[in-house]
Amino acid sequence: MGFQGIEHYVPDSVYATLAHRLADRDPAELRIQTEECLKFLIIASETDPLFIPMTREVDEVWHELILQTHFYAELCRRLPGGRFIHHQSLELADYAAGGHQPGEPDKSDKPDLLGELMFWLPAYVSRFGEFTPERARYWSVTQYLHDIHGISLDAVNSAARVPS
């Protein structure tokens, strides 16, 4: 378990470009946003196309990484799944209302949205450890579970733990 860090995935030159293009962000927050973006990409590389909602801040980091096309293609090859991770702009509210990922049928009626959103949480917790408040705020699903369903972060972490 663990995250090898930004330096393992993102060269200094690419991170400097990212920091320059997102210069309005606090450097410590940008680092967390970039780490959570990389964690998202790692999880996405290992799963079938799956809707994993991120916050705008992390999505903007992803956009900036994608703009570094050669780097991004190589990053995707180096991720555990070794495949290109495509991007689609789709917010959680739109997805819940019937939006869908490319190649997926329209699911205007999503009876198990909660189950679908929680499906990938064990992948995060087993690989990177439990969500902390400073990191959970960059995952739309943890906000949704708290704000809409009243599920605490402790409960999310508990539900996401895979029994040993």
C-alpha positions as CSV (number, residue, x, y, z in Angstrom):
1,M,0.0,0.0,0.0
2,G,1.1,3.5,-0.6
3,F,1.7,6.2,-3.1
4,Q,5.1,6.7,-4.6
5,G,4.7,10.4,-4.8
6,I,4.5,13.0,-7.6
7,E,8.2,12.7,-8.3
8,H,7.7,9.1,-9.4
9,Y,5.1,10.1,-12.0
10,V,5.6,13.7,-13.0
11,P,9.0,15.2,-14.0
12,D,10.0,18.4,-12.4
13,S,9.6,20.3,-15.7
14,V,6.0,19.1,-16.1
15,Y,5.2,20.0,-12.5
16,A,6.7,23.4,-12.9
17,T,4.5,24.0,-15.9
18,L,1.5,22.8,-13.9
19,A,2.4,25.2,-11.0
20,H,2.9,28.1,-13.4
21,R,-0.5,27.5,-15.2
22,L,-2.3,27.1,-11.8
23,A,-0.3,29.8,-10.1
24,D,-3.3,31.1,-8.2
25,R,-3.3,27.9,-6.1
26,D,-1.6,27.5,-2.8
27,P,1.5,25.3,-3.5
28,A,0.6,22.8,-0.7
29,E,-3.0,22.4,-2.0
30,L,-1.8,22.1,-5.6
31,R,0.5,19.2,-4.5
32,I,-2.5,17.4,-2.8
33,Q,-4.7,18.0,-5.9
34,T,-2.0,16.6,-8.1
35,E,-1.5,13.6,-5.9
36,E,-5.2,12.9,-5.8
37,C,-5.4,13.3,-9.6
38,L,-2.6,10.7,-10.0
39,K,-4.4,8.4,-7.6
40,F,-7.5,8.7,-9.7
41,L,-5.6,7.9,-12.8
42,I,-4.0,4.8,-11.1
43,I,-7.4,3.5,-10.1
44,A,-8.9,4.4,-13.5
45,S,-6.1,2.5,-15.3
46,E,-6.9,-0.7,-13.4
47,T,-10.7,-0.7,-13.8
48,D,-13.1,-1.0,-16.7
49,P,-14.5,2.4,-17.7
50,L,-16.0,3.6,-14.4
51,F,-17.5,6.9,-13.4
52,I,-15.3,8.3,-10.6
53,P,-16.3,11.9,-9.9
54,M,-13.5,14.3,-9.1
55,T,-13.8,18.0,-8.0
56,R,-13.2,20.9,-10.4
57,E,-9.8,21.5,-8.8
58,V,-8.5,18.0,-9.5
59,D,-10.2,17.9,-12.9
60,E,-8.3,21.1,-13.9
61,V,-5.0,19.5,-12.8
62,W,-5.9,16.5,-15.1
63,H,-6.7,19.0,-18.0
64,E,-3.2,20.5,-17.5
65,L,-1.5,17.1,-17.5
66,I,-3.4,16.1,-20.6
67,L,-2.2,19.3,-22.4
68,Q,1.4,17.9,-22.0
69,T,0.5,15.3,-24.6
70,H,3.8,13.4,-24.9
71,F,4.1,13.3,-21.1
72,Y,0.5,12.3,-20.6
73,A,0.6,9.4,-23.1
74,E,3.8,8.1,-21.4
75,L,2.3,8.6,-18.0
76,C,-0.7,6.4,-19.0
77,R,1.6,3.7,-20.3
78,R,3.5,3.7,-17.0
79,L,0.3,3.4,-14.9
80,P,-0.5,-0.1,-13.6
81,G,-3.2,-0.7,-16.3
82,G,-0.8,0.5,-19.0
83,R,-3.6,2.1,-21.1
84,F,-4.6,5.6,-22.2
85,I,-7.1,7.2,-19.8
86,H,-9.6,9.2,-21.8
87,H,-11.3,12.3,-20.3
88,Q,-14.9,13.2,-20.3
89,S,-16.4,16.3,-18.7
90,L,-19.3,15.0,-16.7
91,E,-20.3,16.2,-13.3
92,L,-21.8,14.0,-10.6
93,A,-25.2,15.8,-10.8
94,D,-25.3,15.3,-14.6
95,Y,-24.3,11.6,-14.3
96,A,-27.0,11.1,-11.6
97,A,-29.6,12.7,-13.9
98,G,-28.8,10.2,-16.7
99,G,-25.6,11.3,-18.3
100,H,-23.2,8.4,-19.1
101,Q,-19.7,7.6,-20.0
102,P,-18.8,7.0,-23.7
103,G,-19.7,3.5,-24.9
104,E,-22.0,3.0,-21.9
105,P,-25.8,2.9,-22.4
106,D,-27.9,5.8,-21.3
107,K,-28.9,5.1,-17.7
108,S,-31.7,7.7,-17.2
109,D,-32.9,5.6,-14.3
110,K,-30.0,5.0,-11.9
111,P,-31.5,2.9,-9.1
112,D,-28.1,2.0,-7.6
113,L,-26.2,5.3,-8.0
114,L,-25.0,5.0,-4.4
115,G,-23.7,1.5,-4.9
116,E,-22.1,2.4,-8.2
117,L,-20.3,5.4,-6.6
118,M,-19.1,3.3,-3.6
119,F,-17.8,0.5,-5.9
120,W,-14.3,2.0,-6.4
121,L,-13.7,3.2,-2.8
122,P,-12.0,0.0,-1.7
123,A,-9.5,0.4,-4.5
124,Y,-8.5,3.8,-3.1
125,V,-8.4,2.7,0.6
126,S,-6.6,-0.6,-0.1
127,R,-3.9,1.0,-2.3
128,F,-3.5,4.5,-0.7
129,G,-4.9,4.2,2.9
130,E,-8.0,5.8,4.3
131,F,-9.4,9.1,3.1
132,T,-8.3,12.0,5.3
133,P,-10.4,15.2,5.4
134,E,-7.7,17.2,3.5
135,R,-7.8,14.6,0.6
136,A,-11.5,13.6,0.7
137,R,-12.6,17.1,-0.2
138,Y,-11.1,16.6,-3.7
139,W,-13.3,13.5,-4.4
140,S,-16.9,14.5,-5.3
141,V,-18.2,11.1,-4.2
142,T,-17.1,11.6,-0.6
143,Q,-18.7,15.0,-0.6
144,Y,-21.9,13.6,-2.1
145,L,-22.0,10.7,0.4
146,H,-21.7,13.2,3.2
147,D,-23.9,16.0,1.9
148,I,-26.7,14.0,0.4
149,H,-26.7,10.7,2.4
150,G,-25.2,11.9,5.7
151,I,-22.4,9.3,5.6
152,S,-19.4,10.4,7.6
153,L,-15.8,10.0,6.4
154,D,-15.2,7.4,9.1
155,A,-18.2,5.4,7.7
156,V,-16.9,5.8,4.1
157,N,-13.5,4.5,5.2
158,S,-15.0,1.6,7.2
159,A,-17.2,0.6,4.2
160,A,-14.2,0.8,1.9
161,R,-11.9,-1.5,4.0
162,V,-11.4,-4.8,2.4
163,P,-11.3,-7.6,5.0
164,S,-7.9,-9.2,5.3
